[in-house]
């Protein structure tokens, strides 16, 4: 067993293995034994296991797997248009994009495709004074009150 997951050993044992330095965390709930190096080939294998069969991890997560970005907070996955993925859970949230047939290359997109998809699906930064939706989908605006 060269990849250790929280599901394999249990939550408490996984935490203890990490605290004792026996394993090194790679993604939330996934770790490598201390003597296995964290290299792109291992990252691609781990990320490929985080998406369902027939899907392809892309975007910032795939760039991380190629060693060109920080650890992802969400996994974007490409799949064939019209395909519905149900009941999939992984160590990170997965956002599925039905954009036609995923390019060949396995469960992780190549660096060029991942870079294009990362710029396409990047989350726009929210301004500091952004106002969220209120009741019934209406936008709430700050209210200025007059001094009485």
C-alpha positions as CSV (number, residue, x, y, z in Angstrom):
1,X,0.0,0.0,0.0
2,X,1.9,3.1,-1.2
3,X,-1.0,5.6,-1.0
4,X,-2.7,5.9,2.4
5,X,-6.3,7.2,2.5
6,X,-8.5,8.2,5.4
7,X,-11.1,5.7,4.2
8,X,-8.6,2.8,4.3
9,X,-7.3,3.3,7.9
10,X,-10.0,5.4,9.6
11,X,-10.1,9.0,10.6
12,X,-8.3,8.6,14.0
13,X,-5.5,6.3,12.6
14,X,-5.0,8.6,9.6
15,X,-4.5,11.6,11.9
16,X,-2.1,9.7,14.1
17,X,0.0,8.6,11.1
18,X,0.2,12.2,9.9
19,X,1.1,13.5,13.4
20,X,3.7,10.9,13.9
21,X,5.3,11.7,10.6
22,X,4.8,8.2,9.1
23,X,2.9,9.6,6.2
24,X,2.9,13.0,4.5
25,X,-0.4,14.6,3.4
26,X,-0.8,15.1,-0.3
27,X,-4.5,16.0,-0.6
28,X,-7.1,16.1,2.2
29,X,-7.5,12.5,3.3
30,X,-4.7,11.2,1.1
31,X,-1.1,10.8,2.1
32,X,2.1,9.1,1.0
33,X,4.5,7.2,3.2
34,X,7.4,9.4,4.2
35,X,9.9,7.5,2.0
36,X,7.9,7.9,-1.3
37,X,8.8,11.2,-3.0
38,X,6.1,13.7,-4.0
39,X,6.7,13.7,-7.7
40,X,4.4,14.6,-10.6
41,X,3.9,11.0,-11.7
42,X,2.6,10.1,-8.2
43,X,0.4,13.2,-8.1
44,X,-1.1,12.3,-11.5
45,X,-1.9,8.8,-10.2
46,X,-3.5,10.2,-7.1
47,X,-5.5,12.8,-9.0
48,X,-6.7,10.2,-11.5
49,X,-8.2,8.2,-8.7
50,X,-10.1,11.3,-7.5
51,X,-12.3,11.5,-10.7
52,X,-14.8,8.9,-12.0
53,X,-14.0,6.6,-14.8
54,X,-14.6,8.4,-18.1
55,X,-13.8,11.8,-16.7
56,X,-10.6,13.8,-16.9
57,X,-9.2,16.0,-14.2
58,X,-8.2,19.4,-15.6
59,X,-7.7,23.0,-14.6
60,X,-5.6,24.0,-11.6
61,X,-5.8,20.4,-10.2
62,X,-4.2,19.0,-13.3
63,X,-1.5,21.8,-13.2
64,X,-0.8,20.7,-9.6
65,X,-0.5,17.1,-10.8
66,X,2.1,18.2,-13.4
67,X,4.0,20.1,-10.7
68,X,3.1,23.6,-12.0
69,X,0.7,24.9,-9.4
70,X,-0.3,24.9,-5.7
71,X,-2.5,22.2,-4.2
72,X,-6.1,22.6,-5.5
73,X,-9.2,23.4,-3.4
74,X,-11.5,22.0,-6.1
75,X,-11.1,19.6,-9.0
76,X,-12.6,20.5,-12.3
77,X,-13.4,17.4,-14.4
78,X,-14.2,17.2,-18.1
79,X,-16.6,14.5,-19.4
80,X,-18.6,13.7,-22.5
81,X,-21.5,16.0,-23.0
82,X,-24.8,14.5,-21.9
83,X,-23.2,12.2,-19.3
84,X,-24.4,12.5,-15.8
85,X,-22.2,11.6,-12.8
86,X,-24.1,10.6,-9.7
87,X,-23.0,10.0,-6.1
88,X,-19.4,10.8,-6.6
89,X,-17.4,11.9,-3.6
90,X,-13.7,12.4,-3.3
91,X,-11.2,14.2,-1.1
92,X,-12.0,17.5,-2.7
93,X,-15.2,18.9,-4.3
94,X,-15.4,18.0,-8.0
95,X,-17.1,20.3,-10.5
96,X,-18.1,18.4,-13.7
97,X,-18.1,20.1,-17.1
98,X,-19.8,18.4,-20.0
99,X,-17.8,19.9,-22.9
100,X,-17.7,17.1,-25.4
101,X,-15.2,14.3,-25.6
102,X,-12.3,14.8,-23.2
103,X,-9.0,14.8,-25.1
104,X,-7.0,11.6,-24.9
105,X,-4.4,11.2,-22.3
106,X,-6.0,9.4,-19.4
107,X,-7.6,10.6,-16.2
108,X,-5.5,13.8,-16.0
109,X,-5.4,16.4,-18.8
110,X,-2.0,17.4,-20.3
111,X,-0.5,20.7,-19.2
112,X,-1.6,22.7,-22.2
113,X,-5.3,21.6,-21.9
114,X,-5.2,22.1,-18.1
115,X,-3.8,25.6,-18.5
116,X,-6.6,26.6,-21.0
117,X,-9.2,25.1,-18.7
118,X,-7.8,26.8,-15.6
119,X,-8.1,30.2,-17.2
120,X,-11.6,29.3,-18.5
121,X,-12.9,28.2,-15.1
122,X,-11.0,30.4,-12.8
123,X,-13.1,31.9,-10.1
124,X,-13.3,35.7,-10.5
125,X,-12.1,37.5,-7.3
126,X,-14.9,39.0,-5.3
127,X,-14.5,42.7,-4.4
128,X,-14.4,43.5,-0.7
129,X,-17.7,45.3,-0.9
130,X,-19.6,42.6,-2.7
131,X,-23.2,42.0,-1.6
132,X,-24.7,38.6,-1.7
133,X,-28.2,37.6,-2.7
134,X,-31.0,38.2,-0.2
135,X,-34.4,36.6,0.1
136,X,-36.1,35.4,-3.1
137,X,-32.9,36.0,-5.0
138,X,-32.9,39.8,-4.8
139,X,-29.7,41.6,-4.2
140,X,-29.4,43.4,-0.9
141,X,-27.8,46.8,-1.0
142,X,-26.2,48.7,1.9
143,X,-28.7,51.1,3.5
144,X,-27.6,54.5,4.4
145,X,-29.4,55.9,7.4
146,X,-29.9,59.5,8.1
147,X,-29.1,60.9,11.5
148,X,-32.2,62.0,13.3
